[in-house]
Amino acid sequence: MSSNQDLPLPVKQDPKPKGFRADIQGLRAIAVGIVVLYHFWGHYLPGGFVGVDVFFVISGFLITSHLISKPPKTLLDVAQFWMRRVKRLIPASFLVILCSVAGIWIFAPQTLWQDWGLQAIAATFYFQNWFLALTKVDYLAEGDAPSPFQHFWSLSAEEQFYFVWPVLIGLLVLAALKYKKNPKAIILGGIGVIFLVSFAYSMYATATDPGAAYFSTFTRVWEFSAGALVAALGAKAHAATTDRLALVGSWGGILAIAFSAVMFSGQMPFPGYIAAIPVFGTVLVLLCNSTHKYSPKIFLDTKLFQFFGDNSYAIYLWHWPLLVLVPFMVDDFKWPQKFAALALTLILAVATQKLVEVRFKKLIDTSAILSAPRFLTAGSLVLALFAGAFYMTSTRVTEDAQDINKSLAQVEKTVGDECFGASALSDSCDKPDAAQTADQQVAPAPVAAKTDKPVVYKDDCFASQTTDFQDRPVCHYGKGDIKVALVGNSHAGQWFPALNTLAQEHGWQIDTYLANRCAIMGEEQKFDDQASVEGCGDLGGWVTDQIKKEDYDLVITSNRQSVPVSGHSMESSQDPATDAYEKLMGDWADTGAEVAVIHDTSWPGATLDNVPDCVAKNSSDPDECSGDADEWIPQDPQIDAVKSLDDPDIVQVDMNDQLCEDGTCYSVIGGIVAYWDHSHLSATYAQSLSETLGSRMEKALDSDKLFPAA
């Protein structure tokens, strides 16, 4: 798995110090270049995220080379090493965090403030990678906009490496001295063990939990260690400058990096064994160190590559916040705007490199007051207070918007009962703009809309990939005589508010059989790990067993096909999915249950990242958050299966006319924000559809037993 947040920091070097290698600066230029291109135009360079791996190897090589030449022997030596890192890296990163928080406050909608405030704190203290591993590797968060601090995940992993590595090298040196062994041999052996353990864990974690594995420091240590092994081997192990093998190896390394950048994609589980290609490509360039006139140095040593290498840290720091924030400042973010953002990145990067990385470091070196420890303490405190104040402000804004009932009453009063909510799409509403807005008021407020989810989320009613779909909770609601099973993925769960109202009216007991992402069809689907593939595939049979066991009167089901059937693309999944649904629903009907299939709802994610964010950004014109019905309304193989079965006990209900009209689908309908993310109906809007949903189900099923009078 990859995502739009990739590249660790190069360690800024003094101008041409002893042992300076221009080819390493050139490698930095390649790494930062492919990452920036990947972030701005990822469809042209789908594997550009491997720049992070290139930098990890370089960092491991440079830091270990330094530690071997001057191994730390006391805690004071270790502390001094840490403070050198502080002086070189922290001032620029703190500046970018501070400017990013200010930019969010000025330009970003309030719907993003709370989450981004937390991420600012995580970036300040360099645990952003663990924050993302714990919070963003989540199906329900996939529609959230990436924060300006997301790229700090790799910086965090690198700082964590810097924190531990000198201690480890120092302990290995002490062990060699105590047992009278060759220190270089002990260091080489110790690093080799760490490399093997981390590489094995990386393959395991990537196979079993690829989302978290992508951000984990432990799955990345082997990449640092690969560079460290080159350093530990020593200069004598490097190929001779006239050696043709060195020439071939250097070009082979460059080609391996280029191949990875062009041929890899974000759909690949990463950083398992596949990451060995860019990692060992970088190792080859470092190890061979070819100075042949036809070696890669013919371009790596050029002024252009040296310029980008010298400024790579600052380019990396600035490019991502600008990429995230500039779209909030301009109407369009296409080629001209992207080139402008890149130009601004270079300007800020050069200024930061010269004024902060170089001059500010000298100030810390020469100042009797502003020492590195004091700067670190004061800077962290100021940033934490600033980010904390921002977070607390965003929390108060969110809390103030949480009174949904009050805001609904205000909007309904403004727009009128005949045009409130889904009524705006009915003939009784004579206001042409009512489907989009209610005189610029919406409910829930966009900040609150992001949390306007059905109670089944709070009650943890979903099987998920986190447990390979083996943990299968069943939630029970109501105590009526009519037993109803709600089956499907989150696009079934989104209907619970409406169905719960019907349950209270007609005496239903609802049991939920829900899963995140996995469309419950009894067919394996293409997840990142085999355990989840099998677990999802087994859900259909398990649900059928439960329906037989519990003797349900009615099964209500809906699914969104967001994952292709195993062995198929999304486009070719339609037929096998339809076949699977035919068999599964036929089995349900054979138990004596009626089956009602709700057509999958329109999907704003076809053109929007997040509905509440869009509404907040376009509060004066929510029509900007609408879309073409041909793009938003998805194909639904489950409905195709209903038509193919032609069984009176298996019926379909289509509610998309309550979301779309005259070829347009809306995000705000009669003043109500209809979605809480890029895909799922808000609980408020779903609740408003209960009467319409009930009448259509009653008509389709034609059953007095299921719909007795209230």
HUPEMO-V588150 format. One record per residue. SS is DSSP state (@ for helix, = for strand, . for the rest). D_CENTER is the distance of its C-alpha to the mean C-alpha in whole Angstrom. Layout:
SS:D_CENTER
SS:D_CENTER
//
This chain:
.:9
.:8
.:6
.:8
.:9
.:12
.:15
.:17
.:20
.:24
.:27
.:29
.:32
.:36
.:37
.:39
.:39
.:41
.:40
.:37
.:36
@:35
@:33
@:30
@:30
@:30
@:27
@:25
@:26
@:24
@:21
@:20
@:22
@:20
@:16
@:17
@:19
@:15
@:13
@:16
.:17
.:15
.:17
.:20
.:19
.:16
.:16
@:16
@:14
@:17
@:18
@:16
@:18
@:21
@:21
@:21
@:24
@:26
@:25
@:26
@:29
@:30
@:30
@:32
@:35
@:35
@:35
@:38
@:40
.:40
.:39
.:38
.:41
.:41
@:38
@:39
@:39
@:35
@:35
@:36
@:33
@:31
@:32
@:33
@:29
@:29
@:31
@:29
@:26
@:25
@:27
@:25
@:22
@:23
@:25
@:21
@:20
@:23
@:23
@:19
@:20
@:23
@:21
@:19
@:22
@:24
@:22
.:19
.:19
@:20
@:17
@:15
@:17
@:17
@:13
@:13
@:17
@:15
@:13
@:16
@:18
@:16
@:16
@:20
.:20
.:18
.:16
@:13
@:11
@:13
@:11
@:8
@:9
@:11
@:9
.:5
.:6
.:8
@:9
@:10
@:7
.:6
.:8
.:8
.:9
.:7
.:10
.:13
.:12
.:9
.:11
@:13
@:11
@:14
@:17
@:16
@:17
@:20
@:21
@:21
@:23
@:25
@:26
@:27
@:29
@:32
@:33
@:32
@:34
@:37
@:37
@:38
@:40
@:42
@:42
@:44
@:46
@:47
.:48
.:49
.:47
.:46
@:43
@:41
@:41
@:40
@:37
@:36
@:37
@:34
@:32
@:32
@:32
@:28
@:27
@:28
@:27
@:23
@:23
@:24
@:22
@:19
@:20
@:21
@:17
@:16
@:18
@:17
.:14
@:12
@:8
@:10
@:12
@:10
@:10
.:14
.:17
.:19
.:18
.:18
@:21
@:23
@:22
@:24
@:26
@:27
@:28
@:30
@:32
@:33
@:34
@:36
@:38
.:39
@:41
@:43
@:41
.:40
.:41
.:44
.:44
.:46
.:45
@:44
@:42
@:40
@:40
@:38
@:36
@:34
@:34
@:32
@:30
@:29
@:29
@:27
@:24
@:25
@:24
@:21
@:20
@:21
@:21
.:18
.:15
.:11
.:12
.:14
.:14
.:13
.:15
.:18
@:21
@:20
@:19
@:23
@:24
@:22
@:23
@:27
@:27
@:27
@:29
@:32
@:32
@:32
@:35
@:37
.:37
.:39
.:41
.:43
.:44
.:42
.:39
.:35
@:37
@:38
@:35
@:33
.:36
.:36
@:36
@:33
@:31
@:32
@:32
@:28
@:28
@:30
.:27
@:24
@:23
@:23
@:22
@:19
@:19
@:20
@:18
@:14
@:16
@:18
@:16
@:14
@:17
@:20
@:19
@:20
@:23
.:24
.:24
.:23
.:21
.:22
@:24
@:26
@:24
@:22
@:25
@:26
@:22
@:23
@:27
@:26
@:23
@:26
@:29
@:27
@:26
@:30
@:31
@:28
@:30
@:33
@:33
@:31
@:30
@:34
@:36
@:34
@:34
@:38
@:38
@:37
@:39
@:42
.:42
.:44
.:42
.:38
.:37
@:34
@:34
@:35
@:32
@:30
@:31
@:32
@:29
@:26
@:28
@:28
@:25
@:24
@:27
@:25
@:22
@:23
@:25
@:23
@:21
@:24
@:25
@:22
@:22
@:26
@:25
@:23
@:26
@:28
.:26
.:26
.:29
@:29
@:32
@:34
@:31
@:32
@:36
@:36
@:34
@:36
@:39
@:38
@:37
.:40
@:40
@:41
@:37
.:35
@:32
@:32
@:36
@:35
@:35
.:38
.:42
.:43
.:41
.:42
.:40
.:38
.:35
.:35
.:32
.:30
.:31
=:33
.:35
.:31
=:31
.:28
=:27
.:25
.:25
@:21
@:20
@:21
@:20
.:17
.:18
.:21
.:20
.:23
@:24
@:23
@:20
@:21
.:24
.:21
.:23
=:20
=:20
.:17
@:15
@:15
@:19
.:19
.:20
.:24
.:23
.:25
.:25
.:28
=:28
=:32
=:33
.:36
.:40
.:41
.:43
=:41
=:38
=:35
=:32
=:29
=:27
=:24
.:20
@:18
@:20
@:23
@:22
.:22
.:26
@:27
@:28
@:30
@:31
@:32
@:34
@:36
@:37
@:38
@:41
@:42
.:41
=:38
=:37
=:33
=:31
=:28
=:26
=:23
=:20
.:16
.:15
.:18
.:21
.:24
.:27
.:28
.:26
.:24
=:21
.:18
.:16
.:15
.:17
@:21
@:21
@:19
@:21
@:24
@:23
@:22
@:25
@:27
@:26
@:28
@:31
@:31
@:30
@:34
@:35
@:34
@:36
@:39
@:39
@:39
.:41
.:39
.:40
=:37
=:34
=:31
=:28
=:26
.:22
.:20
.:20
.:16
.:16
.:20
=:23
.:23
.:25
.:24
.:22
.:21
.:24
.:26
@:25
@:27
@:30
@:29
@:27
@:30
@:33
@:31
@:31
@:34
@:35
@:33
@:34
@:38
@:38
@:36
@:39
@:42
.:41
.:43
.:40
=:39
=:36
=:34
=:31
=:29
.:28
.:24
.:24
.:23
.:19
@:18
@:15
@:17
.:18
.:16
.:12
.:13
@:17
@:18
@:16
@:18
@:21
@:21
@:21
.:24
.:26
.:29
.:28
@:26
@:27
@:25
@:22
.:24
=:24
=:26
@:27
@:27
@:23
@:22
.:24
.:23
.:25
.:26
@:28
@:29
@:31
@:32
@:33
@:35
@:37
@:38
@:39
.:41
.:42
.:43
.:41
=:38
=:37
=:34
=:33
.:32
.:30
@:29
@:32
@:31
.:28
=:29
=:33
.:34
.:31
=:29
=:26
.:26
.:23
=:26
=:29
.:32
.:30
=:28
=:24
.:23
=:20
.:17
.:14
.:14
.:16
.:18
=:21
.:22
@:24
@:27
@:27
@:27
@:30
@:31
.:32
@:33
@:37
@:36
@:34
@:37
@:40
@:38
@:37
@:41
@:42
@:40
@:41
.:45
.:45
.:47
.:46
.:42
.:43
.:46
.:47
.:46
//
